[in-house]
Amino acid sequence: MTTRRVNIRELSGWDLDDYEYRPHVSDDKLLRARSRVAKRFAFVQLDAVCASESEQLKDLLEPHASRTDLLDEMSGLSWTLGIVDLRSLIAFQRRLYFPQGISYPLLPALGDWPALVALSFGTAKPPKFDKTHDSAGNTLVLRSENPNTHIRITNDANFPVTVHTGSPFFEVASYAGRWFLRDGYHRAFSLLKAGIDRVPAVIVKAETIEQLGANQPWFFPEKTLFSQAPPLVADFLEDDLVSEYDRPRLIRTLRLTIEDTLAPESATGEQA
């Protein structure tokens, strides 16, 4: 494990949450950011799907629609593939995280659709973690620098649990009449910074805030997302709307405890 720090870009034109690693943000900074947001015209949601490009590139997108890993990731959701405009997307994430000392891959050129498809529909990176076994508690302990590391239940009888690091796919979602970036915030930031605003994506039709994925307490609340001036993905590029600071790198710890019991079978065929 390393002790490198992480650079944070946090949207500050809206109410701040309680984040223990945020240093004091000057009142002048907050006032300028919120004043700029307050002066915006009432938000009008444009369709994020680029219908013409989606139709033109359907043969390039179609092979990914049958990928097993994408089908597993989208299980239970209504979705399709297409080209979307990043400028139309609302951001429910407050912060972007940039670990120091990490090298990022080169971005595709504008209009290089095969390379953009590869960027949006990549394969998941193998999880990296340290593993120890607490024999006294019969517990497996995993420690990772990747904050997205988590344990998933699978349908595979041979491997009922697996370590996962989040979706490798670029995802957007429609919900209650608005369009959101569901997954791929760092890629969206880099692409917009490079002047690329139309990208391939998985397009989800979310029926609930849980399907949207915006239900964590550290995300913007619904009242902000459906306000007259919601935070946009493109706002992460606006220095006047962003507070930038460093925090320590955090380590995620996962504990999987095995409990082995024997009990009489009940009349229903289940254990009592």
Contacts in CASP RR format, 6 or more apart in sequence:
PFRMAT RR
TARGET T0000
AUTHOR 0000-0000-0000
METHOD contacts of the structure
MODEL  1
MTTRRVNIRELSGWDLDDYEYRPHVSDDKLLRARSRVAKRFAFVQLDAVC
ASESEQLKDLLEPHASRTDLLDEMSGLSWTLGIVDLRSLIAFQRRLYFPQ
GISYPLLPALGDWPALVALSFGTAKPPKFDKTHDSAGNTLVLRSENPNTH
IRITNDANFPVTVHTGSPFFEVASYAGRWFLRDGYHRAFSLLKAGIDRVP
AVIVKAETIEQLGANQPWFFPEKTLFSQAPPLVADFLEDDLVSEYDRPRL
IRTLRLTIEDTLAPESATGEQA
1 130 0 8 1.000
1 143 0 8 1.000
1 145 0 8 1.000
1 251 0 8 1.000
2 145 0 8 1.000
2 249 0 8 1.000
3 248 0 8 1.000
3 249 0 8 1.000
4 99 0 8 1.000
4 100 0 8 1.000
4 101 0 8 1.000
4 249 0 8 1.000
5 100 0 8 1.000
5 246 0 8 1.000
5 247 0 8 1.000
5 248 0 8 1.000
5 249 0 8 1.000
6 97 0 8 1.000
6 98 0 8 1.000
6 99 0 8 1.000
6 100 0 8 1.000
6 246 0 8 1.000
6 247 0 8 1.000
6 248 0 8 1.000
6 249 0 8 1.000
6 250 0 8 1.000
7 97 0 8 1.000
7 98 0 8 1.000
7 99 0 8 1.000
7 100 0 8 1.000
7 244 0 8 1.000
7 245 0 8 1.000
7 246 0 8 1.000
8 21 0 8 1.000
8 22 0 8 1.000
8 95 0 8 1.000
8 96 0 8 1.000
8 97 0 8 1.000
8 98 0 8 1.000
8 243 0 8 1.000
8 244 0 8 1.000
8 245 0 8 1.000
8 246 0 8 1.000
8 247 0 8 1.000
9 95 0 8 1.000
9 96 0 8 1.000
9 98 0 8 1.000
9 189 0 8 1.000
9 236 0 8 1.000
9 242 0 8 1.000
9 243 0 8 1.000
9 244 0 8 1.000
10 16 0 8 1.000
10 19 0 8 1.000
10 22 0 8 1.000
10 94 0 8 1.000
10 95 0 8 1.000
10 96 0 8 1.000
10 242 0 8 1.000
10 243 0 8 1.000
10 244 0 8 1.000
10 245 0 8 1.000
11 91 0 8 1.000
11 94 0 8 1.000
11 95 0 8 1.000
11 231 0 8 1.000
11 235 0 8 1.000
11 236 0 8 1.000
11 241 0 8 1.000
11 242 0 8 1.000
12 25 0 8 1.000
12 29 0 8 1.000
12 30 0 8 1.000
12 33 0 8 1.000
12 34 0 8 1.000
12 241 0 8 1.000
12 242 0 8 1.000
12 243 0 8 1.000
13 30 0 8 1.000
13 33 0 8 1.000
13 34 0 8 1.000
13 36 0 8 1.000
13 37 0 8 1.000
13 231 0 8 1.000
13 241 0 8 1.000
14 34 0 8 1.000
14 37 0 8 1.000
14 220 0 8 1.000
14 224 0 8 1.000
14 231 0 8 1.000
15 224 0 8 1.000
16 22 0 8 1.000
16 25 0 8 1.000
16 30 0 8 1.000
17 94 0 8 1.000
17 217 0 8 1.000
17 218 0 8 1.000
19 95 0 8 1.000
19 218 0 8 1.000
21 245 0 8 1.000
21 247 0 8 1.000
21 248 0 8 1.000
22 243 0 8 1.000
22 245 0 8 1.000
22 247 0 8 1.000
23 245 0 8 1.000
25 243 0 8 1.000
29 243 0 8 1.000
32 240 0 8 1.000
33 240 0 8 1.000
33 241 0 8 1.000
33 242 0 8 1.000
36 240 0 8 1.000
36 241 0 8 1.000
37 229 0 8 1.000
37 241 0 8 1.000
38 229 0 8 1.000
40 228 0 8 1.000
40 229 0 8 1.000
42 228 0 8 1.000
42 229 0 8 1.000
43 227 0 8 1.000
43 228 0 8 1.000
43 229 0 8 1.000
43 230 0 8 1.000
45 88 0 8 1.000
45 177 0 8 1.000
45 178 0 8 1.000
45 179 0 8 1.000
46 85 0 8 1.000
46 88 0 8 1.000
47 88 0 8 1.000
47 179 0 8 1.000
48 84 0 8 1.000
48 85 0 8 1.000
48 88 0 8 1.000
48 89 0 8 1.000
48 172 0 8 1.000
48 174 0 8 1.000
48 179 0 8 1.000
49 82 0 8 1.000
49 83 0 8 1.000
49 84 0 8 1.000
49 85 0 8 1.000
49 203 0 8 1.000
50 82 0 8 1.000
50 83 0 8 1.000
50 84 0 8 1.000
50 85 0 8 1.000
50 198 0 8 1.000
53 82 0 8 1.000
53 83 0 8 1.000
53 198 0 8 1.000
54 61 0 8 1.000
54 81 0 8 1.000
54 82 0 8 1.000
54 83 0 8 1.000
57 82 0 8 1.000
57 83 0 8 1.000
57 113 0 8 1.000
57 117 0 8 1.000
57 200 0 8 1.000
58 82 0 8 1.000
60 113 0 8 1.000
60 114 0 8 1.000
60 117 0 8 1.000
60 200 0 8 1.000
61 81 0 8 1.000
61 82 0 8 1.000
61 117 0 8 1.000
61 200 0 8 1.000
62 81 0 8 1.000
64 70 0 8 1.000
64 81 0 8 1.000
64 117 0 8 1.000
64 121 0 8 1.000
65 80 0 8 1.000
65 81 0 8 1.000
67 121 0 8 1.000
69 123 0 8 1.000
69 124 0 8 1.000
69 168 0 8 1.000
70 121 0 8 1.000
70 169 0 8 1.000
70 202 0 8 1.000
73 167 0 8 1.000
73 169 0 8 1.000
74 202 0 8 1.000
74 204 0 8 1.000
77 204 0 8 1.000
77 205 0 8 1.000
77 206 0 8 1.000
77 211 0 8 1.000
78 204 0 8 1.000
78 205 0 8 1.000
78 207 0 8 1.000
79 202 0 8 1.000
79 203 0 8 1.000
79 204 0 8 1.000
79 205 0 8 1.000
80 202 0 8 1.000
80 203 0 8 1.000
81 200 0 8 1.000
81 201 0 8 1.000
81 202 0 8 1.000
81 203 0 8 1.000
82 200 0 8 1.000
82 201 0 8 1.000
82 203 0 8 1.000
83 198 0 8 1.000
83 199 0 8 1.000
83 200 0 8 1.000
83 201 0 8 1.000
84 172 0 8 1.000
84 179 0 8 1.000
84 198 0 8 1.000
84 199 0 8 1.000
84 200 0 8 1.000
84 201 0 8 1.000
84 203 0 8 1.000
85 197 0 8 1.000
85 198 0 8 1.000
86 181 0 8 1.000
86 188 0 8 1.000
86 191 0 8 1.000
86 192 0 8 1.000
86 196 0 8 1.000
86 197 0 8 1.000
86 198 0 8 1.000
86 199 0 8 1.000
86 233 0 8 1.000
86 234 0 8 1.000
87 192 0 8 1.000
87 197 0 8 1.000
87 232 0 8 1.000
87 233 0 8 1.000
87 234 0 8 1.000
88 179 0 8 1.000
89 172 0 8 1.000
89 179 0 8 1.000
89 180 0 8 1.000
89 181 0 8 1.000
89 188 0 8 1.000
89 232 0 8 1.000
89 233 0 8 1.000
89 234 0 8 1.000
90 178 0 8 1.000
90 179 0 8 1.000
90 180 0 8 1.000
90 181 0 8 1.000
90 225 0 8 1.000
90 230 0 8 1.000
90 231 0 8 1.000
90 232 0 8 1.000
90 233 0 8 1.000
91 180 0 8 1.000
91 181 0 8 1.000
91 185 0 8 1.000
91 220 0 8 1.000
91 231 0 8 1.000
91 232 0 8 1.000
91 233 0 8 1.000
91 235 0 8 1.000
91 236 0 8 1.000
92 180 0 8 1.000
92 181 0 8 1.000
92 212 0 8 1.000
92 213 0 8 1.000
92 214 0 8 1.000
92 219 0 8 1.000
92 220 0 8 1.000
92 225 0 8 1.000
92 231 0 8 1.000
93 181 0 8 1.000
93 185 0 8 1.000
93 219 0 8 1.000
93 220 0 8 1.000
94 218 0 8 1.000
94 219 0 8 1.000
94 220 0 8 1.000
94 231 0 8 1.000
95 218 0 8 1.000
96 185 0 8 1.000
96 186 0 8 1.000
96 189 0 8 1.000
96 236 0 8 1.000
97 147 0 8 1.000
98 186 0 8 1.000
99 145 0 8 1.000
99 249 0 8 1.000
100 246 0 8 1.000
104 190 0 8 1.000
107 119 0 8 1.000
107 190 0 8 1.000
107 191 0 8 1.000
107 194 0 8 1.000
107 196 0 8 1.000
108 115 0 8 1.000
108 116 0 8 1.000
108 118 0 8 1.000
108 119 0 8 1.000
108 196 0 8 1.000
109 115 0 8 1.000
110 194 0 8 1.000
110 195 0 8 1.000
110 196 0 8 1.000
111 196 0 8 1.000
113 200 0 8 1.000
116 196 0 8 1.000
116 199 0 8 1.000
116 200 0 8 1.000
117 200 0 8 1.000
119 170 0 8 1.000
119 187 0 8 1.000
119 199 0 8 1.000
120 169 0 8 1.000
120 170 0 8 1.000
120 187 0 8 1.000
120 199 0 8 1.000
120 200 0 8 1.000
120 201 0 8 1.000
121 168 0 8 1.000
121 169 0 8 1.000
121 170 0 8 1.000
121 200 0 8 1.000
122 168 0 8 1.000
122 169 0 8 1.000
123 168 0 8 1.000
124 164 0 8 1.000
124 165 0 8 1.000
124 166 0 8 1.000
124 167 0 8 1.000
124 168 0 8 1.000
125 165 0 8 1.000
125 168 0 8 1.000
127 144 0 8 1.000
127 146 0 8 1.000
127 149 0 8 1.000
127 163 0 8 1.000
127 164 0 8 1.000
127 165 0 8 1.000
128 144 0 8 1.000
128 145 0 8 1.000
128 146 0 8 1.000
129 142 0 8 1.000
129 143 0 8 1.000
129 144 0 8 1.000
129 146 0 8 1.000
129 149 0 8 1.000
129 163 0 8 1.000
129 254 0 8 1.000
130 142 0 8 1.000
130 143 0 8 1.000
130 144 0 8 1.000
131 140 0 8 1.000
131 141 0 8 1.000
131 142 0 8 1.000
132 140 0 8 1.000
132 141 0 8 1.000
132 143 0 8 1.000
133 139 0 8 1.000
133 140 0 8 1.000
133 141 0 8 1.000
134 140 0 8 1.000
134 141 0 8 1.000
137 257 0 8 1.000
138 257 0 8 1.000
138 258 0 8 1.000
138 259 0 8 1.000
138 260 0 8 1.000
139 255 0 8 1.000
139 256 0 8 1.000
139 257 0 8 1.000
139 258 0 8 1.000
140 255 0 8 1.000
140 256 0 8 1.000
140 257 0 8 1.000
140 258 0 8 1.000
141 253 0 8 1.000
141 254 0 8 1.000
141 255 0 8 1.000
142 149 0 8 1.000
142 151 0 8 1.000
142 163 0 8 1.000
142 253 0 8 1.000
142 254 0 8 1.000
142 255 0 8 1.000
142 256 0 8 1.000
143 251 0 8 1.000
143 252 0 8 1.000
143 253 0 8 1.000
143 254 0 8 1.000
144 251 0 8 1.000
144 252 0 8 1.000
144 254 0 8 1.000
145 249 0 8 1.000
145 251 0 8 1.000
145 252 0 8 1.000
146 165 0 8 1.000
146 252 0 8 1.000
147 250 0 8 1.000
147 252 0 8 1.000
148 165 0 8 1.000
148 166 0 8 1.000
149 163 0 8 1.000
149 164 0 8 1.000
149 165 0 8 1.000
149 252 0 8 1.000
149 254 0 8 1.000
150 163 0 8 1.000
150 164 0 8 1.000
150 165 0 8 1.000
150 166 0 8 1.000
150 254 0 8 1.000
151 161 0 8 1.000
151 162 0 8 1.000
151 163 0 8 1.000
151 164 0 8 1.000
151 254 0 8 1.000
151 256 0 8 1.000
152 161 0 8 1.000
152 162 0 8 1.000
152 163 0 8 1.000
152 164 0 8 1.000
153 160 0 8 1.000
153 161 0 8 1.000
154 160 0 8 1.000
154 161 0 8 1.000
154 162 0 8 1.000
156 162 0 8 1.000
161 256 0 8 1.000
163 254 0 8 1.000
166 183 0 8 1.000
167 183 0 8 1.000
169 183 0 8 1.000
169 201 0 8 1.000
169 202 0 8 1.000
170 183 0 8 1.000
170 184 0 8 1.000
170 187 0 8 1.000
170 188 0 8 1.000
170 199 0 8 1.000
170 200 0 8 1.000
170 201 0 8 1.000
170 202 0 8 1.000
171 181 0 8 1.000
171 182 0 8 1.000
171 183 0 8 1.000
171 184 0 8 1.000
171 201 0 8 1.000
171 202 0 8 1.000
171 203 0 8 1.000
171 204 0 8 1.000
172 179 0 8 1.000
172 180 0 8 1.000
172 181 0 8 1.000
172 182 0 8 1.000
172 201 0 8 1.000
172 202 0 8 1.000
172 203 0 8 1.000
172 204 0 8 1.000
173 179 0 8 1.000
173 180 0 8 1.000
173 182 0 8 1.000
173 203 0 8 1.000
173 204 0 8 1.000
173 205 0 8 1.000
173 206 0 8 1.000
173 211 0 8 1.000
173 212 0 8 1.000
173 213 0 8 1.000
174 180 0 8 1.000
174 203 0 8 1.000
174 204 0 8 1.000
174 205 0 8 1.000
174 206 0 8 1.000
175 206 0 8 1.000
175 207 0 8 1.000
175 209 0 8 1.000
175 211 0 8 1.000
175 212 0 8 1.000
175 214 0 8 1.000
176 226 0 8 1.000
178 225 0 8 1.000
178 226 0 8 1.000
178 230 0 8 1.000
180 212 0 8 1.000
180 214 0 8 1.000
180 225 0 8 1.000
181 188 0 8 1.000
181 233 0 8 1.000
182 202 0 8 1.000
182 204 0 8 1.000
182 206 0 8 1.000
182 212 0 8 1.000
182 213 0 8 1.000
185 233 0 8 1.000
185 236 0 8 1.000
187 199 0 8 1.000
188 199 0 8 1.000
188 233 0 8 1.000
189 233 0 8 1.000
189 236 0 8 1.000
189 237 0 8 1.000
191 197 0 8 1.000
191 199 0 8 1.000
192 233 0 8 1.000
192 234 0 8 1.000
192 236 0 8 1.000
192 237 0 8 1.000
193 237 0 8 1.000
204 211 0 8 1.000
204 212 0 8 1.000
206 212 0 8 1.000
206 213 0 8 1.000
209 215 0 8 1.000
209 222 0 8 1.000
214 220 0 8 1.000
214 222 0 8 1.000
214 225 0 8 1.000
220 230 0 8 1.000
220 231 0 8 1.000
224 230 0 8 1.000
224 231 0 8 1.000
225 231 0 8 1.000
235 241 0 8 1.000
235 242 0 8 1.000
236 242 0 8 1.000
263 271 0 8 1.000
263 272 0 8 1.000
264 271 0 8 1.000
264 272 0 8 1.000
265 271 0 8 1.000
265 272 0 8 1.000
266 272 0 8 1.000
END
